[in-house]
């Protein structure tokens, strides 16, 4: 039985949350600049 979280799956999750983190940071910076 394979492990639920494979290396590819883990990498996919890390990249997904990384993108969310970058988007959130950019949005917060844009809001600070605009306001």
C-alpha positions as CSV (number, residue, x, y, z in Angstrom):
1,X,0.0,0.0,0.0
2,X,1.5,3.3,-1.1
3,X,1.8,6.2,1.3
4,X,-0.9,8.8,1.0
5,X,1.5,11.7,0.6
6,X,4.1,11.0,-2.1
7,X,7.0,13.2,-2.9
8,X,5.2,14.6,-6.0
9,X,2.1,15.2,-3.9
10,X,4.1,17.0,-1.2
11,X,5.9,19.1,-3.7
12,X,2.5,20.0,-5.3
13,X,1.1,21.0,-1.9
14,X,4.2,23.1,-1.1
15,X,4.1,24.9,-4.4
16,X,0.3,25.5,-4.0
17,X,0.6,27.0,-0.6
18,X,3.7,28.9,-1.8
19,X,1.7,30.5,-4.5
20,X,-1.1,31.4,-2.1
21,X,1.4,32.9,0.3
22,X,3.0,35.0,-2.5
23,X,-0.4,36.2,-3.7
24,X,-1.5,37.1,-0.2
25,X,1.8,39.1,0.4
26,X,1.4,40.9,-2.9
27,X,-2.2,41.7,-2.3
28,X,-1.5,43.0,1.2
29,X,1.4,45.2,-0.1
30,X,-0.9,46.6,-2.9
31,X,-3.5,47.4,-0.3
32,X,-0.9,49.2,1.9
33,X,0.3,51.2,-1.1
34,X,-3.2,52.1,-2.4
35,X,-4.4,53.2,1.1
